[in-house]
Structure formats: structure tokens, C-alpha cells
Amino acid sequence: MARIRGNRDRYFGRSGELAVLSEFLAREYNVAVPEVDIGQDVLVVRDKTENIWPVQVKSATAKSHKDGYSALFNVPFKQVVEDVVPARLIFVFAVRLQHHWVSFVVVSRDDLRDAYDDGIGRRSKGGDSLQYRMRFPTKRDKVEVNQKDRTQWLDNFVLEEFKFAP
């Protein structure tokens, strides 16, 4: 049975979206928020080239460990594996630790699907979502997703470098 989202979840999720918007703006991308959320929270635009990327933001609170911190994210299975969302979708996983947004993991849907095919991402008990445990060692220049190094996804805000399947 799915957990019912309360106001606290909505505020937290929206604060994660705003943190991600801020990161894109600081990198001279323009951003727009669709009036209706159909699987993308933000449209990111590079004004010079008129390229547009749909972005889905997932937010989680991290837990501290002696050797770093970790966060657990749930993503609807259909957003990763099925062709029901924009093909060029980018996921940004925003991590909050002790009252601060500390890490952002940025990955294309294609790369997340490939990672699932390679065994990264566990199905939830009900099977309707994938779970990604992200671990950040004390040095914040590394990330492991379900115990596999995915450092290339950490703070990867250069959207022009993403390659998408035709």
C-alpha cells in the first residue's frame, strides 16, 4: 500500500525543487515550472541554444554515518523503465543533511534505466517503485548508488553533455 503524502512531504519536496532550480540558475540555465505535473517538475532551458530538458526532482533527508551520509530515494518504476514520460527526462536527486541541501545527483532517464538493467535500483515490496540508496563518503566528491560507484552523476549539471537514445 502506498504511503499517503502529507503537507510536510509536499513542503519538503517543493523545497528540494527550489534548491534544484537555484542550482540551474546559478549555472546560467533558465527554468520554468509547468502548471501541471505530468512527470516533470521543471523545464530547464539554455537560452543561447534553445535546448530544453524536462527535469524530475526527487528529494530525501540523509542520515549521518561515521564515514559519511546516505539517503534513500523512491522513483516510480514506470518513470524509469516504461516509455510513459518524456524520453529526454533528467532526474535530479536532492539530498538534505542537517538543515542544508548538500548533494545533487543528476542523471538521465536513459542512464538510470541502463543502471537498473545492470542491477542498480531495487524494486519496492509492491513493485511499483525503484529504490536507490545513495551513499556519500565523508569526502563529498563521490557517490555510490546501491553500492556501485556513480561519481560521474554527482553535481552533473552540464545538461549539454547528456546523450539520449534516438
C-alpha positions as CSV (number, residue, x, y, z in Angstrom):
1,M,0.0,0.0,0.0
2,A,1.4,3.4,-1.0
3,R,2.1,5.9,1.8
4,I,-0.2,8.9,1.8
5,R,1.7,12.2,1.4
6,G,1.1,14.9,3.9
7,N,1.7,18.6,4.0
8,R,5.2,18.1,5.4
9,D,6.1,15.9,2.4
10,R,4.8,18.5,0.0
11,Y,6.7,21.3,1.6
12,F,9.9,19.2,1.7
13,G,9.5,18.1,-1.9
14,R,8.9,21.7,-3.1
15,S,11.9,22.9,-1.1
16,G,14.0,20.3,-3.0
17,E,12.7,21.5,-6.3
18,L,13.5,25.1,-5.4
19,A,17.1,24.1,-4.4
20,V,17.5,22.4,-7.8
21,L,16.1,25.5,-9.6
22,S,18.6,27.6,-7.8
23,E,21.5,25.3,-8.9
24,F,20.4,25.5,-12.5
25,L,20.0,29.3,-12.4
26,A,23.5,29.7,-10.8
27,R,24.8,27.8,-13.9
28,E,23.1,30.3,-16.3
29,Y,20.2,28.0,-17.3
30,N,16.7,29.4,-17.4
31,V,14.0,27.5,-15.6
32,A,10.2,27.2,-15.8
33,V,7.7,25.2,-13.7
34,P,4.9,23.6,-15.6
35,E,1.4,24.4,-14.4
36,V,0.5,20.7,-14.4
37,D,2.9,18.0,-13.1
38,I,2.8,15.0,-15.5
39,G,6.1,13.5,-14.6
40,Q,8.4,16.6,-14.9
41,D,8.8,19.2,-12.2
42,V,10.9,21.7,-14.1
43,L,11.8,22.7,-17.6
44,V,15.4,23.8,-17.9
45,V,16.3,26.0,-20.9
46,R,19.6,27.0,-22.3
47,D,18.6,30.3,-23.9
48,K,21.6,30.6,-26.2
49,T,20.8,27.3,-27.9
50,E,17.1,27.0,-27.2
51,N,17.7,23.5,-25.8
52,I,15.0,22.3,-23.3
53,W,15.3,19.5,-20.8
54,P,12.4,18.2,-18.7
55,V,13.6,17.5,-15.1
56,Q,12.1,15.4,-12.4
57,V,13.3,16.2,-8.8
58,K,13.4,13.7,-6.0
59,S,14.3,14.8,-2.5
60,A,15.4,12.9,0.6
61,T,16.7,13.6,4.0
62,A,20.1,12.0,4.6
63,K,21.2,10.0,7.6
64,S,24.7,10.6,9.1
65,H,27.1,7.8,9.4
66,K,30.6,7.7,10.9
67,D,32.1,7.6,7.3
68,G,29.7,10.0,5.6
69,Y,25.9,10.0,5.0
70,S,23.3,8.2,2.9
71,A,19.8,8.9,1.5
72,L,17.1,6.6,0.2
73,F,15.1,7.6,-2.9
74,N,11.9,6.1,-4.3
75,V,11.2,6.5,-8.0
76,P,8.0,5.2,-9.7
77,F,9.0,2.2,-11.8
78,K,7.2,3.5,-14.8
79,Q,9.2,6.7,-14.8
80,V,12.4,4.7,-15.3
81,V,11.5,1.6,-17.2
82,E,8.4,2.3,-19.2
83,D,8.1,4.8,-22.1
84,V,5.4,7.0,-20.4
85,V,7.4,10.1,-19.7
86,P,9.5,12.4,-21.9
87,A,12.3,10.4,-23.5
88,R,14.9,13.1,-22.6
89,L,14.0,13.2,-18.9
90,I,16.7,14.2,-16.4
91,F,16.4,13.1,-12.8
92,V,17.9,15.3,-10.0
93,F,18.2,13.6,-6.6
94,A,18.5,16.4,-4.0
95,V,20.0,15.4,-0.6
96,R,19.3,17.3,2.6
97,L,21.5,16.8,5.6
98,Q,21.2,18.7,8.9
99,H,19.2,21.7,7.6
100,H,21.2,22.1,4.3
101,W,21.0,20.8,0.8
102,V,24.4,19.1,0.5
103,S,24.4,17.0,-2.6
104,F,22.8,16.7,-6.0
105,V,22.9,13.6,-8.2
106,V,22.0,14.4,-11.8
107,V,21.3,11.5,-14.2
108,S,19.4,11.0,-17.4
109,R,16.5,8.6,-17.5
110,D,18.4,6.5,-20.1
111,D,21.4,6.2,-17.8
112,L,19.1,5.4,-14.8
113,R,17.4,2.7,-17.0
114,D,20.7,1.2,-18.0
115,A,21.8,1.2,-14.3
116,Y,18.6,-0.7,-13.5
117,D,19.4,-3.2,-16.2
118,D,22.8,-3.6,-14.6
119,G,21.3,-4.3,-11.2
120,I,21.2,-0.8,-9.7
121,G,17.8,0.0,-8.2
122,R,15.8,-2.4,-6.1
123,R,12.1,-2.9,-6.7
124,S,9.9,-2.0,-3.7
125,K,7.8,-4.6,-2.0
126,G,4.8,-3.6,-4.0
127,G,6.9,-3.4,-7.2
128,D,5.6,0.0,-8.2
129,S,8.8,1.9,-7.4
130,L,12.5,1.5,-7.6
131,Q,14.6,2.3,-4.5
132,Y,18.0,3.9,-4.8
133,R,20.3,4.1,-1.7
134,M,22.9,6.7,-2.3
135,R,25.9,6.8,0.0
136,F,28.2,9.8,0.2
137,P,31.6,9.1,1.9
138,T,33.0,11.9,4.1
139,K,34.7,13.4,1.1
140,R,31.7,14.8,-0.9
141,D,33.3,14.2,-4.3
142,K,32.0,10.6,-4.5
143,V,28.6,8.8,-4.6
144,E,27.7,5.2,-4.5
145,V,24.3,4.1,-5.7
146,N,23.2,0.7,-4.3
147,Q,26.9,0.1,-3.6
148,K,28.2,0.9,-7.1
149,D,30.3,3.9,-7.9
150,R,28.3,6.5,-9.8
151,T,30.5,9.5,-9.1
152,Q,30.0,10.8,-12.6
153,W,26.4,11.6,-11.6
154,L,27.4,13.8,-8.7
155,D,26.7,17.5,-9.4
156,N,26.5,16.7,-13.1
157,F,24.6,19.9,-14.1
158,V,26.1,20.2,-17.6
159,L,23.0,19.0,-19.5
160,E,24.6,19.5,-22.9
161,E,26.8,16.5,-22.1
162,F,23.9,14.1,-21.8
163,K,23.4,11.6,-24.7
164,F,20.0,10.4,-25.4
165,A,18.8,7.4,-27.4
166,P,17.1,8.4,-30.7
